[in-house]
Amino acid sequence: MADLPVSFQFAVAFGRSARDPEAAFREVSGIGPEIEVEAVSEGGENRFVHQLPKGAKYPRLVLKRGIAPNSSTLVAWCKRTLETGLAHPIIPKFLQVFLLDSAGDPLRAWAFENAYPVKWVLDPFESTKNQVAMETIELAYAYSTKVR
């Protein structure tokens, strides 16, 4: 039986390559589309309610990592998008999330089209804990596909 992939070996890439030094993250969540449904009751039928499909819905992609330096291109993208009050046009990006094998090669990949930051927050600073200061970046995107 083949080894099952582990969830701690993954990579995020802003572009087409799985090797992007800018995109090392502690956690990635929000992968997985769902179909929205509309509940419709049929007159005279009380045993069930029809669940009619409306369209695909994509959650925000949530990326967590230690606070990056100001020289980071990802930080610059977030600052330009979120801190300028829409004075500059939003520049969407293509990004991918890769699940890696033990050698660091991609086993699975998900592509996210036209992604852009919509939220950028810091975890609380706590004087009673000795841990890395973390930031969370949430991205909206047009749609996602499972590539492999």
C-alpha positions as CSV (number, residue, x, y, z in Angstrom):
1,M,0.0,0.0,0.0
2,A,1.3,3.5,-0.9
3,D,2.1,6.0,1.8
4,L,-0.7,8.4,2.4
5,P,0.2,12.1,2.0
6,V,0.7,14.2,5.1
7,S,-0.9,17.6,5.5
8,F,2.2,19.4,6.8
9,Q,4.1,19.1,3.5
10,F,2.6,21.8,1.3
11,A,3.6,24.8,-0.7
12,V,1.9,28.0,-1.9
13,A,3.0,29.7,-5.1
14,F,2.0,33.0,-6.6
15,G,2.5,31.9,-10.2
16,R,3.1,28.5,-11.8
17,S,6.1,27.1,-9.8
18,A,5.9,25.0,-6.6
19,R,9.1,26.6,-5.5
20,D,8.3,30.1,-4.4
21,P,10.4,31.3,-1.4
22,E,8.0,34.2,-0.8
23,A,5.1,31.9,0.0
24,A,6.1,29.8,3.0
25,F,3.0,29.4,5.3
26,R,2.2,27.7,8.5
27,E,-1.4,26.9,7.5
28,V,-3.6,27.1,4.5
29,S,-7.4,26.6,4.7
30,G,-10.5,27.4,2.6
31,I,-9.8,24.9,-0.2
32,G,-13.0,23.5,-1.6
33,P,-15.9,24.8,-3.5
34,E,-19.5,24.0,-2.8
35,I,-22.8,24.3,-4.7
36,E,-25.3,26.7,-3.2
37,V,-28.8,25.4,-3.1
38,E,-32.2,27.0,-2.8
39,A,-34.9,25.2,-0.8
40,V,-38.2,25.1,-2.7
41,S,-41.4,23.7,-1.2
42,E,-43.8,22.1,-3.5
43,G,-47.5,22.8,-2.9
44,G,-49.3,19.7,-1.4
45,E,-46.0,17.8,-0.9
46,N,-45.1,17.7,2.8
47,R,-42.6,14.8,2.8
48,F,-39.6,16.8,1.5
49,V,-38.3,20.2,0.2
50,H,-36.6,20.4,-3.2
51,Q,-33.0,21.5,-3.1
52,L,-32.3,23.2,-6.4
53,P,-28.7,24.1,-7.4
54,K,-28.0,27.9,-7.7
55,G,-24.2,28.0,-8.5
56,A,-20.8,27.4,-7.2
57,K,-19.6,29.2,-4.0
58,Y,-15.9,29.6,-3.1
59,P,-14.8,30.3,0.4
60,R,-11.9,32.7,1.1
61,L,-8.5,31.2,0.9
62,V,-6.8,31.7,4.3
63,L,-3.0,31.8,4.6
64,K,-1.2,32.0,8.0
65,R,2.4,32.6,8.6
66,G,5.0,34.4,10.7
67,I,5.0,38.1,10.2
68,A,7.0,38.7,7.0
69,P,9.5,41.5,6.5
70,N,8.5,44.8,4.9
71,S,10.7,43.8,1.9
72,S,8.2,41.0,1.0
73,T,6.4,41.3,-2.3
74,L,3.4,39.7,-0.7
75,V,3.4,42.3,2.0
76,A,3.7,45.1,-0.6
77,W,0.7,43.6,-2.6
78,C,-1.4,43.4,0.6
79,K,-0.5,47.0,1.6
80,R,-1.3,48.3,-1.9
81,T,-4.6,46.5,-2.0
82,L,-5.8,47.0,1.6
83,E,-4.2,50.2,2.9
84,T,-4.8,52.7,0.0
85,G,-8.6,52.9,0.2
86,L,-8.9,51.7,-3.4
87,A,-6.8,54.6,-4.7
88,H,-4.9,52.0,-6.8
89,P,-6.5,49.3,-8.9
90,I,-6.7,45.9,-7.4
91,I,-4.2,43.6,-9.1
92,P,-5.4,40.0,-9.0
93,K,-2.9,37.1,-9.1
94,F,-2.9,33.5,-10.0
95,L,-1.9,31.2,-7.2
96,Q,-1.5,27.5,-6.5
97,V,-1.5,25.3,-3.4
98,F,0.5,22.1,-3.7
99,L,0.4,19.1,-1.4
100,L,3.9,17.6,-1.5
101,D,5.3,14.1,-1.1
102,S,8.3,13.3,1.2
103,A,10.8,14.4,-1.5
104,G,9.1,17.8,-1.9
105,D,7.5,17.0,-5.2
106,P,3.8,18.0,-5.9
107,L,1.2,15.2,-5.4
108,R,-1.9,17.4,-5.8
109,A,-2.4,20.9,-6.8
110,W,-5.2,23.5,-6.7
111,A,-5.2,26.6,-8.8
112,F,-6.9,29.9,-7.7
113,E,-7.8,32.4,-10.5
114,N,-7.8,36.1,-9.9
115,A,-7.0,36.1,-6.2
116,Y,-6.6,39.3,-4.2
117,P,-6.3,40.1,-0.5
118,V,-9.5,41.1,1.3
119,K,-8.3,40.8,4.9
120,W,-4.9,41.0,6.6
121,V,-4.7,40.7,10.4
122,L,-2.2,40.0,13.1
123,D,-2.7,37.5,15.8
124,P,-2.9,39.0,19.3
125,F,0.3,40.0,20.9
126,E,0.4,38.3,24.3
127,S,3.1,38.9,27.0
128,T,2.4,35.6,28.6
129,K,3.3,33.5,25.5
130,N,6.6,32.8,23.8
131,Q,5.6,32.2,20.2
132,V,6.1,33.5,16.8
133,A,4.0,36.6,15.9
134,M,1.6,35.4,13.2
135,E,-0.3,37.2,10.4
136,T,-3.4,35.9,8.5
137,I,-4.1,36.9,4.9
138,E,-7.5,36.1,3.4
139,L,-7.9,36.0,-0.3
140,A,-11.0,36.2,-2.5
141,Y,-10.8,34.6,-5.9
142,A,-13.0,34.1,-9.0
143,Y,-12.8,30.3,-8.9
144,S,-10.6,27.3,-8.1
145,T,-9.8,24.1,-9.9
146,K,-8.1,20.9,-8.7
147,V,-5.2,20.6,-11.2
148,R,-3.8,17.2,-10.2
